[in-house]
């Protein structure tokens, strides 16, 4: 439960970083339109896009961790199911031996 909450917060924070980086791109474009030095503005846009890319990578990694956690849960459920089948077979054997 704690892991899921932590992962959800991590995804949320990464999406917030993406949003903030896109806002920086927008502001840089506004500066470009207002006549600020073009080279500086383009550099700011490039850096903001790199931040967006890194944030998207963080989101991707967080989703991979969530996927792996779900696979672990699935495997645990399969183990429980197999254990229940073993118990059921043991009960059937005990019933037949009566």
C-alpha positions in Angstrom: 0.0 0.0 0.0 2.8 2.4 0.9 4.7 1.5 -2.3 1.6 2.3 -4.4 1.1 5.7 -2.8 4.8 6.5 -3.1 4.8 5.6 -6.8 1.6 7.6 -7.4 3.3 10.6 -5.8 6.4 10.1 -7.9 4.3 10.0 -11.1 2.4 13.1 -10.0 5.6 15.0 -9.2 7.1 14.0 -12.6 4.0 15.2 -14.4 4.3 18.5 -12.4 7.9 18.9 -13.6 6.7 18.3 -17.2 4.0 21.0 -16.8 6.5 23.5 -15.3 9.0 22.8 -18.1 6.3 23.4 -20.6 5.5 26.7 -18.9 9.2 27.6 -19.2 9.0 26.8 -22.9 6.0 29.0 -23.3 7.6 31.9 -21.4 10.7 31.6 -23.5 8.6 31.7 -26.7 6.9 34.8 -25.3 10.4 36.4 -24.7 11.3 35.5 -28.3 8.2 37.2 -29.6 8.9 40.2 -27.4 12.3 40.8 -29.1 14.7 39.3 -26.5 18.0 38.0 -27.8 17.1 35.0 -30.0 20.1 32.9 -29.1 19.4 33.1 -25.4 15.7 32.4 -25.9 16.4 29.4 -28.0 18.9 28.1 -25.4 16.2 28.5 -22.7 13.7 26.6 -24.8 16.2 23.8 -25.4 17.0 23.5 -21.7 13.3 23.5 -20.9 12.7 20.7 -23.5 15.5 18.7 -21.9 13.8 19.1 -18.6 10.5 17.9 -20.2 12.4 14.9 -21.7 14.0 14.0 -18.3 10.6 14.3 -16.5 9.0 12.0 -19.1 11.8 9.5 -18.5 11.0 9.6 -14.8 7.3 9.1 -15.5 8.2 6.1 -17.7 10.5 4.6 -15.1 7.8 5.1 -12.4 5.3 3.3 -14.7 7.8 0.5 -15.2 8.2 0.1 -11.4 4.4 0.1 -11.1 4.2 -2.6 -13.8 6.8 -4.7 -11.9 5.0 -4.2 -8.7 1.8 -5.5 -10.3 3.7 -8.5 -11.7 4.9 -9.3 -8.2 1.4 -9.0 -6.9 0.2 -11.3 -9.7 2.9 -13.9 -8.9 2.0 -13.7 -5.2 -1.6 -14.4 -6.1 -0.6 -17.4 -8.2 1.5 -18.7 -5.3 -1.6 -18.3 -3.0 -3.7 -20.1 -5.6 -1.3 -23.0 -5.8 -1.2 -23.2 -2.0 -4.9 -23.4 -1.9 -4.9 -26.1 -4.5 -2.4 -28.1 -2.4 -4.6 -27.7 0.7 -7.7 -28.7 -1.4 -5.9 -31.8 -2.6 -4.7 -32.6 0.9 -8.3 -32.4 2.1 -9.5 -34.6 -0.7 -6.8 -37.2 0.2 -7.8 -37.0 3.8 -11.5 -37.4 2.9 -10.8 -40.4 0.7 -8.6 -42.1 3.3 -11.5 -42.0 5.8 
